[in-house]
């Protein structure tokens, strides 16, 4: 039987109030927190991704293109924001934008994504999930995610729609 899984992308301190934080990211925190509470109340599963880097981040291709240390494992910035709550969930650490390891998901499950940043990690993971689980319904809640800019957020939503990902 297919499961309904909420996938919360990178709701970490560094992306909300830390080194790469923004007002837009801060603005979705209550919306994401409510989605998590609702999913828990309905007995649905939750997966959190964690952007995860080490002290060598600045020497990576990503670090050279985005020279802002962030989400360094073991720091406060790497941790999920306590404002969103967490409870029982699967945690997936990923060393770059998208993860190839999706524990507990089967083709045909119903997947809903929210989180940060729409135009980088969220779109990357949505497209990977679409390729890995082609029979799954994949939805992105556009008001429960934020991008690096309004324009980049909208562009990512357009890309996901064109790849048969439902944007609500």
C-alpha positions as CSV (number, residue, x, y, z in Angstrom):
1,X,0.0,0.0,0.0
2,X,1.4,3.4,-0.9
3,X,2.5,5.7,1.9
4,X,2.1,9.4,2.1
5,X,5.6,10.9,2.9
6,X,6.4,14.5,3.7
7,X,9.9,15.4,2.6
8,X,11.3,18.5,4.3
9,X,14.3,19.8,2.5
10,X,17.1,21.5,4.4
11,X,15.2,23.5,7.1
12,X,18.5,24.1,8.9
13,X,19.5,27.0,10.9
14,X,22.1,28.2,8.4
15,X,19.5,28.5,5.7
16,X,16.9,30.2,7.9
17,X,18.7,32.7,10.2
18,X,22.4,31.8,9.7
19,X,25.0,32.4,7.0
20,X,22.6,31.8,4.1
21,X,19.4,32.8,5.9
22,X,16.8,35.1,4.4
23,X,13.5,36.8,5.4
24,X,11.8,34.5,2.8
25,X,13.2,31.4,4.6
26,X,12.1,32.8,8.0
27,X,8.7,33.4,6.5
28,X,8.0,29.8,5.7
29,X,9.0,28.4,9.1
30,X,5.4,28.5,10.6
31,X,4.0,27.0,7.4
32,X,6.4,24.1,7.4
33,X,6.0,23.5,11.1
34,X,2.2,23.3,10.6
35,X,2.7,20.8,7.7
36,X,4.9,18.6,10.0
37,X,2.3,18.7,12.8
38,X,-0.5,17.7,10.4
39,X,1.6,14.9,8.9
40,X,2.4,13.6,12.4
41,X,-1.3,13.8,13.5
42,X,-2.3,11.8,10.4
43,X,0.4,9.2,11.2
44,X,2.3,9.9,8.0
45,X,6.0,9.6,7.5
46,X,8.4,12.4,7.5
47,X,11.9,12.6,5.9
48,X,14.2,15.5,6.6
49,X,17.2,16.2,4.4
50,X,20.3,17.9,5.9
51,X,22.8,19.8,3.8
52,X,26.0,18.4,5.3
53,X,29.5,19.7,4.8
54,X,32.8,19.4,6.6
55,X,35.7,21.8,7.2
56,X,37.0,21.1,3.6
57,X,33.8,22.6,2.1
58,X,35.6,25.6,0.6
59,X,37.9,23.4,-1.4
60,X,35.0,21.6,-3.1
61,X,33.5,22.6,-6.5
62,X,30.4,23.8,-4.6
63,X,32.4,25.7,-2.1
64,X,34.4,27.5,-4.8
65,X,31.1,28.5,-6.5
66,X,29.4,29.4,-3.3
67,X,32.2,30.5,-1.0
68,X,30.1,30.8,2.2
69,X,30.7,28.1,4.8
70,X,27.4,26.6,5.9
71,X,25.8,23.5,7.4
72,X,29.2,22.3,8.7
73,X,28.4,19.1,10.5
74,X,28.6,19.5,14.3
75,X,27.7,23.2,14.2
76,X,24.4,24.9,15.2
77,X,24.0,25.9,11.6
78,X,23.8,22.3,10.5
79,X,21.0,21.5,12.9
80,X,17.3,21.5,12.0
81,X,15.5,24.6,13.2
82,X,13.8,23.9,16.5
83,X,11.0,26.1,15.3
84,X,9.8,23.5,12.9
85,X,9.7,20.6,15.4
86,X,10.9,17.2,14.3
87,X,9.6,14.2,16.2
88,X,10.2,10.8,14.7
89,X,11.5,11.1,11.2
90,X,14.1,9.7,8.8
91,X,17.2,12.0,8.5
92,X,19.1,12.0,5.2
93,X,22.4,13.8,5.2
94,X,23.5,14.9,1.7
95,X,26.9,16.4,0.7
96,X,25.5,18.4,-2.1
97,X,22.2,19.7,-3.6
98,X,20.5,16.4,-4.1
99,X,20.5,13.0,-2.4
100,X,20.7,9.7,-4.2
101,X,19.8,7.8,-1.0
102,X,16.1,7.8,-0.2
103,X,15.5,5.5,2.8
104,X,12.0,4.2,3.3
105,X,10.5,5.3,0.0
106,X,9.1,3.0,-2.6
107,X,8.0,3.7,-6.2
108,X,4.3,4.5,-6.0
109,X,4.4,6.3,-2.6
110,X,2.9,9.8,-2.5
111,X,5.6,12.4,-1.9
112,X,5.2,16.0,-0.9
113,X,8.1,18.3,-0.7
114,X,8.6,21.6,1.1
115,X,11.6,23.5,2.4
116,X,14.7,25.3,1.2
117,X,15.9,26.5,-1.3
118,X,13.4,26.0,-4.1
119,X,15.8,26.8,-6.8
120,X,18.7,24.7,-5.6
121,X,18.2,21.8,-3.2
122,X,14.4,21.4,-3.5
123,X,14.3,21.3,-7.3
124,X,17.4,19.0,-7.3
125,X,15.7,16.5,-5.0
126,X,12.3,16.8,-6.7
127,X,13.9,15.8,-10.1
128,X,16.0,13.0,-8.5
129,X,12.8,11.6,-6.8
130,X,10.9,11.9,-10.1
131,X,13.6,9.9,-11.9
132,X,14.0,7.3,-9.1
133,X,10.3,6.8,-8.4
134,X,8.5,7.5,-11.7
135,X,5.2,6.0,-10.5
136,X,5.0,8.2,-7.4
137,X,2.9,11.3,-7.2
138,X,5.2,14.1,-6.4
139,X,3.9,17.4,-5.1
140,X,5.6,20.6,-4.1
141,X,3.8,23.1,-1.8
142,X,4.9,26.4,-3.3
143,X,4.0,28.4,-0.2
144,X,6.0,26.1,2.0
145,X,9.3,26.7,0.3
146,X,11.4,29.7,-0.5
147,X,14.1,30.3,-3.0
148,X,17.2,32.5,-3.2
149,X,15.0,35.2,-4.8
150,X,11.3,35.4,-5.8
151,X,12.3,35.1,-9.5
152,X,14.5,32.0,-8.9
153,X,11.7,30.4,-6.8
154,X,9.2,30.9,-9.6
155,X,11.7,29.6,-12.2
156,X,12.2,26.4,-10.2
157,X,8.5,25.9,-9.8
158,X,8.1,26.3,-13.6
159,X,10.8,23.6,-14.2
160,X,9.2,21.2,-11.8
161,X,5.8,21.7,-13.4
162,X,7.3,20.9,-16.8
163,X,8.7,17.7,-15.4
164,X,5.2,16.5,-14.3
165,X,5.7,17.4,-10.6
166,X,2.5,18.9,-9.2
167,X,3.0,22.4,-7.8
168,X,0.3,23.5,-5.4
